[in-house]
Amino acid sequence: MVDDHPIVREGYRRLLGRQPGLSVVAEAGDGEAALAAFVEHRPDIVLMDLSMPGGGGFSAVDTILADDPQARIIIVSMHQGAVFAQKAMAAGARGFVSKSSPPDELVRAIATVMGGRRALSTDVAQEFARTVVEDDPTAGLTPRERDILLMLMRGMNGRAIARDLNLSSKTVQNNLSQIRAKLGASGDADLVLKAQRAGLVPVL
């Protein structure tokens, strides 16, 4: 358990001490002490704060994983932003729980990571989902525009799309122009590429 605030560590210790099968084997207040404690005790889980003296949590994650690439690290931070969770996961952390989460979310995250899966507290997961929607350029398409784009991705030309949807070719071309403008695409090939990058998958 790594956090530079003793009162926070005390709270975690009491919480985890009430859980069957869980106990705190070591504590540290900075990254350097965290590595030393990890090497000595080889814990099943490391709970790691981000904002600490001595390089901070990200540096501590790097040094622990350099010693043991299989180390299970859960970041427990006051930061709720998806960018912090993304950075932590990219660095090798297995989970991210905000300090504003209910206590049971930390316990659940430990069980999830011990089970071989990644864990996010509910508030961080919601932030992740919101960010994904904002980053999806196809999110602003109308249902009709999305249908036309999916048909284009299946290899259909404008005339075939018009016939399938019982629309005029001019209407389909106008819709395609709107879709290209919304996605910033230079042409149909670029449009398909951008849609694929956004995760849009046509049903064949």
N, CA, C and O of each residue as an XYZ file, in Angstrom:
816
protein
N       0.844     -1.170      0.000
C       0.000      0.000      0.000
C       0.894      1.238      0.000
O       1.675      1.460      0.925
N       0.761      2.040     -1.057
C       1.680      3.165     -1.241
C       0.893      4.470     -1.310
O       0.146      4.703     -2.261
N       1.063      5.313     -0.305
C       0.415      6.622     -0.258
C       1.200      7.480      0.720
O       1.628      6.995      1.768
N       1.390      8.739      0.391
C       2.210      9.595      1.258
C       1.432     10.175      2.435
O       1.992     10.931      3.229
N       0.146      9.832      2.559
C      -0.646     10.317      3.688
C      -0.940      9.156      4.645
O      -1.699      8.249      4.302
N      -0.347      9.180      5.835
C      -0.564      8.084      6.803
C      -2.036      7.850      7.125
O      -2.446      6.708      7.330
N      -2.831      8.908      7.173
C      -4.242      8.748      7.530
C      -4.995      7.981      6.445
O      -5.938      7.244      6.733
N      -4.567      8.164      5.192
C      -5.177      7.416      4.082
C      -4.807      5.939      4.190
O      -5.655      5.063      4.020
N      -3.533      5.673      4.473
C      -3.100      4.283      4.614
C      -3.826      3.593      5.765
O      -4.173      2.415      5.677
N      -4.051      4.340      6.845
C      -4.769      3.784      7.997
C      -6.191      3.396      7.593
O      -6.697      2.347      7.991
N      -6.830      4.259      6.794
C      -8.183      3.954      6.338
C      -8.223      2.707      5.476
O      -9.106      1.865      5.640
N      -7.274      2.581      4.559
C      -7.204      1.385      3.716
C      -6.965      0.138      4.565
O      -7.584     -0.905      4.351
N      -6.042      0.270      5.546
C      -5.687     -0.873      6.376
C      -6.919     -1.386      7.121
O      -7.138     -2.594      7.206
N      -7.708     -0.481      7.652
C      -8.909     -0.885      8.379
C      -9.928     -1.515      7.431
O     -10.543     -2.530      7.758
N     -10.102     -0.909      6.257
C     -11.048     -1.445      5.279
C     -10.660     -2.854      4.857
O     -11.485     -3.767      4.885
N      -9.415     -3.025      4.472
C      -8.978     -4.318      3.946
C      -8.865     -5.369      5.041
O      -9.031     -6.563      4.791
N      -8.582     -4.915      6.254
C      -8.474     -5.858      7.367
C      -9.793     -6.525      7.700
O      -9.819     -7.583      8.329
N     -10.901     -5.903      7.276
C     -12.229     -6.484      7.530
C     -12.647     -7.462      6.441
O     -13.685     -8.116      6.551
N     -11.827     -7.563      5.378
C     -12.197     -8.417      4.253
C     -11.532     -9.793      4.378
O     -10.324     -9.874      4.600
N     -12.303    -10.869      4.240
C     -11.721    -12.218      4.316
C     -10.641    -12.411      3.250
O     -10.849    -12.112      2.074
N      -9.505    -12.909      3.677
C      -8.435    -13.213      2.737
C      -7.546    -12.049      2.368
O      -6.594    -12.220      1.607
N      -7.837    -10.853      2.894
C      -7.025     -9.687      2.575
C      -6.298     -9.173      3.810
O      -6.862     -9.142      4.905
N      -5.059     -8.774      3.631
C      -4.308     -8.132      4.710
C      -3.218     -7.275      4.093
O      -2.711     -7.577      3.012
N      -2.863     -6.204      4.786
C      -1.810     -5.305      4.320
C      -0.473     -5.830      4.840
O      -0.266     -5.926      6.050
N       0.436     -6.169      3.916
C       1.723     -6.741      4.335
C       2.827     -5.698      4.425
O       3.851     -5.928      5.067
N       2.620     -4.538      3.775
C       3.659     -3.498      3.825
C       3.050     -2.172      3.411
O       2.054     -2.133      2.689
N       3.652     -1.086      3.873
C       3.225      0.261      3.525
C       4.434      1.090      3.125
O       5.554      0.840      3.569
N       4.184      2.087      2.270
C       5.250      3.000      1.851
C       4.657      4.370      1.580
O       3.487      4.502      1.220
N       5.490      5.389      1.762
C       5.015      6.748      1.568
C       5.583      7.432      0.347
O       5.242      8.582      0.072
N       6.446      6.749     -0.399
C       6.993      7.317     -1.633
C       7.429      6.186     -2.558
O       7.413      5.016     -2.175
N       7.815      6.544     -3.767
C       8.155      5.547     -4.765
C       9.351      4.694     -4.418
O       9.345      3.488     -4.665
N      10.374      5.297     -3.851
C      11.582      4.551     -3.501
C      11.288      3.507     -2.441
O      11.731      2.363     -2.542
N      10.527      3.912     -1.408
C      10.157      2.977     -0.354
C       9.215      1.903     -0.889
O       9.216      0.768     -0.411
N       8.413      2.273     -1.884
C       7.484      1.309     -2.480
C       8.237      0.172     -3.146
O       7.883     -0.995     -2.978
N       9.275      0.507     -3.902
C      10.057     -0.534     -4.568
C      10.730     -1.445     -3.539
O      10.719     -2.667     -3.689
N      11.313     -0.853     -2.499
C      11.977     -1.646     -1.464
C      10.992     -2.591     -0.784
O      11.314     -3.753     -0.538
N       9.792     -2.094     -0.482
C       8.781     -2.925      0.172
C       8.302     -4.031     -0.763
O       8.059     -5.157     -0.330
N       8.171     -3.708     -2.033
C       7.729     -4.712     -3.001
C       8.750     -5.849     -3.117
O       8.394     -7.027     -3.110
N      10.009     -5.472     -3.221
C      11.066     -6.478     -3.360
C      11.130     -7.374     -2.126
O      11.372     -8.576     -2.239
N      10.913     -6.789     -0.953
C      11.002     -7.568      0.283
C       9.798     -8.485      0.486
O       9.955     -9.625      0.922
N       8.590     -7.992      0.171
C       7.380     -8.734      0.540
C       6.698     -9.446     -0.628
O       5.928    -10.379     -0.398
N       6.952     -9.039     -1.862
C       6.329     -9.642     -3.036
C       4.812     -9.791     -2.841
O       4.301    -10.912     -2.828
N       4.099     -8.688     -2.691
C       2.650     -8.767     -2.436
C       1.869     -9.206     -3.677
O       2.351     -9.087     -4.803
N       0.674     -9.709     -3.454
C      -0.202    -10.096     -4.561
C      -0.721     -8.860     -5.301
O      -0.912     -8.889     -6.517
N      -0.945     -7.781     -4.555
C      -1.503     -6.540     -5.112
C      -0.742     -5.348     -4.549
O      -0.372     -5.336     -3.375
N      -0.512     -4.353     -5.386
C       0.045     -3.075     -4.928
C      -1.010     -2.003     -5.146
O      -1.488     -1.818     -6.265
N      -1.373     -1.298     -4.084
C      -2.257     -0.140     -4.194
C      -1.371      1.097     -4.230
O      -0.612      1.344     -3.293
N      -1.460      1.875     -5.303
C      -0.495      2.947     -5.549
C      -1.173      4.294     -5.770
O      -2.035      4.433     -6.637
N      -0.774      5.279     -4.978
C      -1.213      6.651     -5.214
C      -0.383      7.230     -6.359
O       0.692      6.716     -6.668
N      -0.878      8.297     -6.989
C      -0.116      8.933     -8.060
C       0.698     10.126     -7.583
O       1.855     10.292     -7.971
N       0.091     10.959     -6.738
C       0.750     12.193     -6.308
C       1.531     11.948     -5.025
O       0.978     11.978     -3.925
N       2.843     11.702     -5.189
C       3.710     11.420     -4.032
C       5.084     12.020     -4.267
O       5.447     12.334     -5.400
N       5.849     12.179     -3.192
C       7.241     12.616     -3.357
C       8.076     11.533     -4.047
O       7.661     10.377     -4.123
N       9.212     11.902     -4.531
C      10.150     10.928     -5.084
C       9.766     10.385     -6.433
O       9.891      9.185     -6.674
N       9.296     11.249     -7.328
C       8.992     10.815     -8.680
C       7.538     10.500     -8.940
O       7.129     10.421    -10.098
N       6.738     10.317     -7.893
C       5.317     10.076     -8.061
C       4.985      8.637     -8.407
O       5.862      7.786     -8.556
N       3.686      8.393     -8.530
C       3.205      7.043     -8.735
C       3.590      6.426    -10.066
O       3.882      5.232    -10.128
N       3.596      7.221    -11.139
C       3.930      6.658    -12.443
C       5.364      6.132    -12.469
O       5.641      5.079    -13.043
N       6.268      6.880    -11.839
C       7.657      6.433    -11.757
C       7.760      5.156    -10.942
O       8.531      4.256    -11.278
N       6.974      5.080     -9.861
C       6.996      3.880     -9.013
C       6.440      2.670     -9.761
O       6.944      1.557     -9.611
N       5.408      2.890    -10.559
C       4.862      1.800    -11.377
C       5.941      1.266    -12.313
O       6.106      0.054    -12.456
N       6.670      2.174    -12.948
C       7.729      1.767    -13.884
C       8.801      0.925    -13.191
O       9.222     -0.107    -13.714
N       9.238      1.369    -12.016
C      10.335      0.668    -11.339
C       9.887     -0.697    -10.814
O      10.651     -1.661    -10.855
N       8.655     -0.777    -10.325
C       8.156     -2.062     -9.826
C       7.978     -3.047    -10.988
O       8.347     -4.216    -10.874
N       7.420     -2.579    -12.092
C       7.229     -3.475    -13.232
C       8.555     -3.857    -13.884
O       8.667     -4.920    -14.494
N       9.545     -3.003    -13.757
C      10.874     -3.358    -14.262
C      11.449     -4.510    -13.442
O      12.156     -5.367    -13.971
N      11.138     -4.522    -12.142
C      11.600     -5.616    -11.275
C      10.764     -6.877    -11.484
O      11.291     -7.990    -11.477
N       9.442     -6.691    -11.671
C       8.548     -7.833    -11.863
C       7.433     -7.443    -12.829
O       6.458     -6.811    -12.424
N       7.567     -7.811    -14.097
C       6.561     -7.437    -15.108
C       5.164     -7.989    -14.812
O       4.181     -7.507    -15.376
N       5.063     -8.992    -13.934
C       3.769     -9.580    -13.606
C       3.109     -8.924    -12.394
O       2.036     -9.351    -11.968
N       3.738     -7.900    -11.842
C       3.182     -7.241    -10.656
C       1.782     -6.686    -10.951
O       1.538     -6.095    -12.002
N       0.884     -6.892    -10.002
C      -0.500     -6.393    -10.140
C      -0.607     -5.078     -9.379
O      -0.575     -5.055     -8.148
N      -0.733     -4.003    -10.112
C      -0.774     -2.671     -9.496
C      -2.118     -2.021     -9.779
O      -2.562     -1.958    -10.926
N      -2.759     -1.539     -8.722
C      -3.991     -0.775     -8.849
C      -3.707      0.657     -8.405
O      -3.262      0.890     -7.281
N      -3.965      1.601     -9.285
C      -3.804      3.004     -8.921
C      -5.025      3.455     -8.135
O      -6.159      3.228     -8.559
N      -4.800      4.092     -6.998
C      -5.872      4.667     -6.192
C      -5.562      6.154     -6.058
O      -4.637      6.536     -5.341
N      -6.325      6.984     -6.740
C      -5.937      8.385     -6.886
C      -7.118      9.319     -6.709
O      -8.273      8.929     -6.879
N      -6.806     10.560     -6.362
C      -7.843     11.586     -6.294
C      -8.274     12.010     -7.695
O      -9.327     12.629     -7.851
N      -7.484     11.690     -8.709
C      -7.799     12.055    -10.091
C      -8.852     11.109    -10.656
O      -8.726      9.890    -10.542
N      -9.891     11.678    -11.265
C     -10.956     10.877    -11.857
C     -10.921     10.911    -13.382
O     -11.643     10.157    -14.034
N     -10.089     11.776    -13.953
C     -10.080     11.951    -15.391
C      -9.637     10.699    -16.129
O      -8.759      9.966    -15.675
N     -10.268     10.467    -17.287
C      -9.926      9.299    -18.100
C      -8.474      9.345    -18.545
O      -7.846      8.302    -18.731
N      -7.932     10.556    -18.717
C      -6.550     10.656    -19.199
C      -5.574     10.041    -18.203
O      -4.584      9.431    -18.606
N      -5.843     10.194    -16.903
C      -4.965      9.597    -15.884
C      -5.093      8.073    -15.900
O      -4.097      7.356    -15.800
N      -6.324      7.590    -16.025
C      -6.529      6.144    -16.073
C      -5.899      5.538    -17.319
O      -5.291      4.469    -17.256
N      -6.042      6.216    -18.444
C      -5.437      5.732    -19.685
C      -3.921      5.656    -19.559
O      -3.297      4.679    -19.975
N      -3.338      6.703    -18.978
C      -1.886      6.732    -18.806
C      -1.434      5.627    -17.854
O      -0.413      4.978    -18.081
N      -2.205      5.422    -16.785
C      -1.854      4.386    -15.808
C      -1.917      3.003    -16.439
O      -1.014      2.189    -16.245
N      -2.977      2.733    -17.192
C      -3.117      1.429    -17.845
C      -2.020      1.229    -18.885
O      -1.484      0.130    -19.027
N      -1.691      2.288    -19.608
C      -0.626      2.190    -20.609
C       0.717      1.907    -19.943
O       1.584      1.254    -20.524
N       0.880      2.406    -18.719
C       2.135      2.170    -17.985
C       2.222      0.758    -17.424
O       3.296      0.307    -17.024
N       1.077      0.054    -17.396
C       1.102     -1.324    -16.913
C       0.256     -1.601    -15.688
O       0.215     -2.733    -15.208
N      -0.432     -0.571    -15.167
C      -1.320     -0.803    -14.019
C      -2.473     -1.694    -14.452
O      -2.888     -1.662    -15.610
N      -2.990     -2.488    -13.523
C      -4.100     -3.400    -13.835
C      -5.461     -2.802    -13.464
O      -6.506     -3.314    -13.867
N      -5.432     -1.716    -12.692
C      -6.692     -1.125    -12.280
C      -6.524      0.333    -11.899
O      -5.412      0.806    -11.666
N      -7.661      1.050    -11.837
C      -7.642      2.462    -11.462
C      -8.932      2.740    -10.684
O     -10.035      2.565    -11.202
N      -8.772      3.175     -9.437
C      -9.904      3.480     -8.562
C      -9.739      4.890     -8.035
O      -8.676      5.239     -7.521
N     -10.767      5.701     -8.154
C     -10.672      7.060     -7.618
C     -10.915      7.043     -6.114
O     -11.648      6.200     -5.598
N     -10.287      7.985     -5.424
C     -10.428      8.034     -3.965
C     -11.815      8.482     -3.538
O     -12.176      8.353     -2.368
N     -12.598      9.007     -4.476
C     -13.963      9.400     -4.136
C     -14.943      8.238     -4.285
O     -16.137      8.400     -4.031
N     -14.453      7.081     -4.690
C     -15.311      5.901     -4.858
C     -15.726      5.328     -3.500
O     -15.013      5.503     -2.512
N     -16.866      4.648     -3.445
C     -17.253      3.940     -2.217
C     -16.208      2.872     -1.883
O     -15.586      2.321     -2.793
N     -16.005      2.571     -0.607
C     -14.980      1.595     -0.211
C     -15.110      0.240     -0.891
O     -14.105     -0.398     -1.204
N     -16.355     -0.207     -1.122
C     -16.518     -1.532     -1.714
C     -15.982     -1.606     -3.141
O     -15.692     -2.691     -3.643
N     -15.850     -0.449     -3.793
C     -15.309     -0.462     -5.160
C     -13.829     -0.842     -5.151
O     -13.353     -1.511     -6.069
N     -13.108     -0.421     -4.127
C     -11.703     -0.810     -4.017
C     -11.586     -2.308     -3.760
O     -10.742     -2.980     -4.353
N     -12.423     -2.824     -2.885
C     -12.410     -4.264     -2.592
C     -12.753     -5.052     -3.851
O     -12.129     -6.072     -4.145
N     -13.752     -4.570     -4.592
C     -14.148     -5.253     -5.823
C     -13.036     -5.198     -6.865
O     -12.809     -6.169     -7.587
N     -12.338     -4.057     -6.943
C     -11.237     -3.921     -7.904
C     -10.111     -4.904     -7.592
O      -9.517     -5.481     -8.503
N      -9.821     -5.094     -6.314
C      -8.782     -6.054     -5.921
C      -9.169     -7.451     -6.377
O      -8.346     -8.171     -6.942
N     -10.422     -7.841     -6.134
C     -10.880     -9.167     -6.543
C     -10.833     -9.325     -8.063
O     -10.476    -10.387     -8.574
N     -11.191     -8.276     -8.768
C     -11.195     -8.320    -10.232
C      -9.788     -8.507    -10.779
O      -9.562     -9.332    -11.664
N      -8.843     -7.738    -10.248
C      -7.456     -7.832    -10.709
C      -6.851     -9.178    -10.317
O      -6.098     -9.764    -11.094
N      -7.168     -9.669     -9.135
C      -6.682    -10.992     -8.732
C      -7.238    -12.083     -9.643
O      -6.631    -13.143     -9.799
N      -8.395    -11.816    -10.239
C      -8.997    -12.762    -11.161
C      -8.453    -12.664    -12.578
O      -8.922    -13.353    -13.483
N      -7.456    -11.799    -12.762
C      -6.820    -11.702    -14.067
C      -7.431    -10.683    -15.005
O      -7.086    -10.643    -16.186
N      -8.339     -9.853    -14.494
C      -8.980     -8.851    -15.341
C      -8.561     -7.448    -14.912
O      -7.958     -7.263    -13.855
N      -8.886     -6.476    -15.736
C      -8.608     -5.081    -15.404
C      -9.812     -4.481    -14.689
O     -10.944     -4.927    -14.879
N      -9.559     -3.471    -13.868
C     -10.639     -2.903    -13.062
C     -10.622     -1.382    -13.099
O      -9.564     -0.755    -13.038
N     -11.812     -0.804    -13.199
C     -11.991      0.645    -13.102
C     -13.132      0.907    -12.130
O     -14.139      0.199    -12.150
N     -12.984      1.914    -11.282
C     -14.106      2.296    -10.429
C     -15.208      2.878    -11.323
O     -14.942      3.314    -12.443
N     -16.433      2.880    -10.822
C     -17.584      3.279    -11.628
C     -17.431      4.679    -12.207
O     -17.728      4.894    -13.382
N     -16.972      5.633    -11.404
C     -16.858      7.005    -11.894
C     -15.808      7.121    -12.991
O     -15.995      7.868    -13.951
N     -14.715      6.395    -12.858
C     -13.674      6.425    -13.887
C     -14.164      5.737    -15.156
O     -13.891      6.205    -16.261
N     -14.886      4.628    -15.002
C     -15.433      3.924    -16.160
C     -16.412      4.814    -16.921
O     -16.429      4.809    -18.151
N     -17.229      5.578    -16.191
C     -18.174      6.492    -16.834
C     -17.438      7.596    -17.589
O     -17.848      7.993    -18.679
N     -16.348      8.087    -17.000
C     -15.547      9.101    -17.671
C     -14.910      8.540    -18.941
O     -14.826      9.216    -19.966
N     -14.464      7.286    -18.846
C     -13.924      6.599    -20.020
C     -14.965      6.554    -21.133
O     -14.674      6.885    -22.282
N     -16.184      6.140    -20.778
C     -17.248      6.003    -21.772
C     -17.587      7.356    -22.397
O     -17.795      7.447    -23.607
N     -17.642      8.402    -21.579
C     -17.945      9.735    -22.107
C     -16.865     10.196    -23.069
O     -17.160     10.789    -24.108
N     -15.620      9.924    -22.723
C     -14.510     10.327    -23.582
C     -14.535      9.584    -24.911
O     -14.253     10.163    -25.961
N     -14.875      8.297    -24.858
C     -14.945      7.507    -26.092
C     -16.008      8.058    -27.022
O     -15.798      8.146    -28.231
N     -17.171      8.438    -26.449
C     -18.239      8.997    -27.270
C     -17.799     10.308    -27.901
O     -18.068     10.558    -29.076
N     -17.120     11.149    -27.120
C     -16.663     12.430    -27.649
C     -15.604     12.246    -28.729
O     -15.517     13.038    -29.667
N     -14.801     11.196    -28.589
C     -13.740     10.952    -29.552
C     -14.219     10.221    -30.797
O     -13.448     10.061    -31.744
N     -15.475      9.772    -30.822
C     -16.006      9.032    -31.957
C     -16.602     10.009    -32.958
O     -17.655     10.586    -32.683
N     -15.971     10.215    -34.106
C     -16.486     11.190    -35.067
C     -17.820     10.782    -35.678
O     -18.518     11.619    -36.251
N     -18.187      9.493    -35.561
C     -19.462      9.058    -36.134
C     -20.633      9.304    -35.178
O     -21.788      9.086    -35.544
N     -20.338      9.756    -33.955
C     -21.401      9.931    -32.962
C     -22.396     11.010    -33.381
O     -23.546     10.988    -32.944
N     -21.965     11.964    -34.233
C     -22.850     13.045    -34.648
C     -23.681     12.749    -35.878
O     -24.408     13.621    -36.352
N     -23.589     11.540    -36.404
C     -24.360     11.185    -37.587
C     -25.811     10.888    -37.224
O     -26.105     10.381    -36.142
N     -26.705     11.213    -38.144
C     -28.105     10.830    -37.962
C     -28.239      9.338    -38.244
O     -27.354      8.751    -38.868
N     -29.337      8.709    -37.794
C     -29.520      7.282    -38.095
C     -29.461      6.982    -39.591
O     -28.880      5.974    -39.995
N     -30.058      7.850    -40.422
C     -30.029      7.645    -41.868
C     -28.596      7.755    -42.396
O     -28.179      6.946    -43.225
N     -27.844      8.748    -41.922
C     -26.457      8.898    -42.356
C     -25.609      7.698    -41.946
O     -24.748      7.246    -42.701
N     -25.858      7.195    -40.760
C     -25.107      6.020    -40.294
C     -25.421      4.801    -41.169
O     -24.526      4.031    -41.519
N     -26.697      4.637    -41.514
C     -27.082      3.517    -42.389
C     -26.371      3.612    -43.733
O     -25.849      2.620    -44.241
N     -26.354      4.809    -44.299
C     -25.713      5.008    -45.610
C     -24.219      4.743    -45.511
O     -23.636      4.122    -46.399
N     -23.604      5.208    -44.443
C     -22.167      4.979    -44.267
C     -21.864      3.493    -44.138
O     -20.902      3.002    -44.729
N     -22.670      2.779    -43.376
C     -22.459      1.338    -43.209
C     -22.597      0.605    -44.546
O     -21.856     -0.338    -44.823
N     -23.534      1.037    -45.358
C     -23.731      0.420    -46.669
C     -22.549      0.721    -47.590
O     -22.114     -0.135    -48.360
N     -22.043      1.937    -47.500
C     -20.849      2.296    -48.261
C     -19.669      1.432    -47.837
O     -18.873      1.005    -48.673
N     -19.557      1.174    -46.530
C     -18.473      0.343    -46.018
C     -18.592     -1.105    -46.492
O     -17.601     -1.833    -46.541
N     -19.811     -1.513    -46.839
C     -20.001     -2.867    -47.361
C     -19.669     -2.954    -48.849
O     -19.762     -4.022    -49.454
N     -19.284     -1.825    -49.429
C     -18.896     -1.832    -50.835
C     -19.979     -1.408    -51.796
O     -19.802     -1.508    -53.010
N     -21.104     -0.935    -51.275
C     -22.200     -0.515    -52.148
C     -21.931      0.893    -52.674
O     -21.404      1.743    -51.955
N     -22.305      1.135    -53.959
C     -22.164      2.483    -54.510
C     -23.435      3.288    -54.254
O     -24.421      2.760    -53.741
N     -23.404      4.554    -54.611
C     -24.533      5.431    -54.333
C     -25.831      4.969    -54.940
O     -26.883      5.080    -54.310
N     -25.781      4.442    -56.177
C     -26.997      3.989    -56.852
C     -27.597      2.778    -56.125
O     -28.814      2.683    -55.962
N     -26.731      1.857    -55.693
C     -27.220      0.668    -54.988
C     -27.806      1.040    -53.628
O     -28.811      0.473    -53.198
N     -27.165      2.000    -52.958
C     -27.677      2.457    -51.661
C     -29.054      3.102    -51.846
O     -29.975      2.849    -51.070
N     -29.182      3.936    -52.880
C     -30.456      4.598    -53.155
C     -31.554      3.577    -53.422
O     -32.667      3.713    -52.915
N     -31.250      2.568    -54.205
C     -32.240      1.531    -54.530
C     -32.626      0.753    -53.272
O     -33.803      0.457    -53.068
N     -31.648      0.420    -52.427
C     -31.904     -0.371    -51.238
C     -32.742      0.391    -50.219
O     -33.573     -0.194    -49.524
N     -32.518      1.713    -50.135
C     -33.229      2.537    -49.152
C     -34.443      3.237    -49.739
O     -35.124      3.998    -49.052
N     -34.713      2.974    -51.023
C     -35.842      3.607    -51.709
C     -35.731      5.129    -51.676
O     -36.697      5.838    -51.397
N     -34.513      5.611    -51.972
C     -34.241      7.048    -52.022
C     -33.750      7.407    -53.420
O     -33.365      6.535    -54.198
N     -33.770      8.699    -53.726
C     -33.188      9.133    -54.995
C     -31.666      9.155    -54.861
O     -31.129      9.320    -53.765
N     -30.984      8.986    -55.989
C     -29.519      9.031    -55.964
C     -29.020     10.374    -55.454
O     -28.006     10.457    -54.762
N     -29.766     11.439    -55.815
C     -29.367     12.780    -55.366
C     -29.425     12.885    -53.839
O     -28.548     13.489    -53.221
N     -30.456     12.298    -53.239
C     -30.576     12.329    -51.771
C     -29.412     11.593    -51.124
O     -28.846     12.057    -50.134
N     -29.059     10.444    -51.688
C     -27.939      9.677    -51.142
C     -26.644     10.460    -51.267
O     -25.845     10.497    -50.331
N     -26.429     11.091    -52.428
C     -25.204     11.873    -52.621
C     -25.150     13.062    -51.665
O     -24.084     13.406    -51.153
N     -26.307     13.688    -51.426
C     -26.345     14.796    -50.463
C     -25.999     14.307    -49.059
O     -25.282     14.974    -48.313
N     -26.521     13.127    -48.715
C     -26.205     12.554    -47.404
C     -24.721     12.216    -47.293
O     -24.094     12.453    -46.260
N     -24.174     11.665    -48.358
C     -22.743     11.334    -48.342
C     -21.892     12.590    -48.201
O     -20.858     12.572    -47.533
N     -22.324     13.676    -48.827
C     -21.597     14.943    -48.681
C     -21.623     15.429    -47.245
O     -20.617     15.918    -46.731
N     -22.784     15.294    -46.589
C     -22.907     15.685    -45.186
C     -22.028     14.809    -44.293
O     -21.386     15.295    -43.361
N     -22.013     13.514    -44.593
C     -21.205     12.587    -43.791
C     -19.716     12.919    -43.941
O     -18.975     12.939    -42.958
N     -19.291     13.178    -45.177
C     -17.877     13.528    -45.402
C     -17.513     14.802    -44.651
O     -16.424     14.912    -44.087
N     -18.435     15.766    -44.650
C     -18.173     17.031    -43.949
C     -18.063     16.802    -42.435
O     -17.183     17.364    -41.783
N     -18.956     15.976    -41.881
C     -18.952     15.730    -40.440
C     -17.702     14.970    -39.996
O     -17.188     15.204    -38.902
N     -17.215     14.063    -40.840
C     -16.049     13.259    -40.477
C     -14.751     13.854    -41.006
O     -13.671     13.326    -40.742
N     -14.854     14.959    -41.757
C     -13.648     15.588    -42.295
C     -12.940     14.720    -43.314
O     -11.711     14.711    -43.384
N     -13.719     13.984    -44.111
C     -13.145     13.056    -45.092
C     -13.026     13.717    -46.455
O     -13.872     14.519    -46.851
N     -11.968     13.372    -47.160
C     -11.725     13.963    -48.475
C     -12.455     13.236    -49.597
O     -12.628     13.796    -50.679
N     -12.879     12.019    -49.363
C     -13.573     11.230    -50.378
C     -14.131      9.976    -49.753
O     -14.021      9.778    -48.543
N     -14.733      9.119    -50.572
C     -15.368      7.919    -50.039
C     -14.364      6.962    -49.398
O     -14.640      6.382    -48.348
N     -13.201      6.796    -50.028
C     -12.189      5.888    -49.465
C     -11.721      6.391    -48.101
O     -11.574      5.607    -47.163
N     -11.485      7.709    -47.993
C     -11.067      8.306    -46.725
C     -12.191      8.205    -45.704
O     -11.944      8.009    -44.514
N     -13.423      8.340    -46.174
C     -14.589      8.230    -45.299
C     -14.667      6.840    -44.667
O     -14.893      6.714    -43.464
N     -14.484      5.814    -45.470
C     -14.511      4.442    -44.975
C     -13.377      4.212    -43.970
O     -13.568      3.560    -42.943
N     -12.202      4.750    -44.278
C     -11.059      4.583    -43.388
C     -11.315      5.235    -42.035
O     -11.022      4.645    -40.995
N     -11.857      6.444    -42.043
C     -12.141      7.139    -40.783
C     -13.203      6.400    -39.976
O     -13.116      6.328    -38.750
N     -14.199      5.853    -40.658
C     -15.249      5.109    -39.968
C     -14.681      3.843    -39.335
O     -15.047      3.486    -38.215
N     -13.783      3.163    -40.056
C     -13.159      1.963    -39.507
C     -12.317      2.293    -38.280
O     -12.334      1.559    -37.292
N     -11.582      3.402    -38.347
C     -10.763      3.820    -37.200
C     -11.624      4.171    -35.996
O     -11.196      4.015    -34.853
N     -12.841      4.644    -36.254
C     -13.753      4.987    -35.168
C     -14.438      3.757    -34.590
O     -15.183      3.856    -33.615
N     -14.183      2.590    -35.196
C     -14.755      1.358    -34.679
C     -16.094      0.978    -35.281
O     -16.747      0.051    -34.803
N     -16.514      1.686    -36.329
C     -17.776      1.359    -36.980
C     -17.583      0.108    -37.832
O     -16.695      0.060    -38.683
N     -18.413     -0.896    -37.600
C     -18.272     -2.172    -38.305
C     -19.586     -2.506    -38.988
O     -20.609     -2.631    -38.316
N     -19.583     -2.655    -40.326
C     -20.831     -3.013    -41.020
C     -21.205     -4.461    -40.799
O     -20.331     -5.318    -40.673
N     -22.483     -4.738    -40.752
C     -22.979     -6.111    -40.657
C     -23.081     -6.660    -42.063
O     -23.848     -6.147    -42.878
N     -22.315     -7.700    -42.355
C     -22.277     -8.256    -43.702
C     -23.398     -9.266    -43.919
O     -23.516     -9.836    -45.004
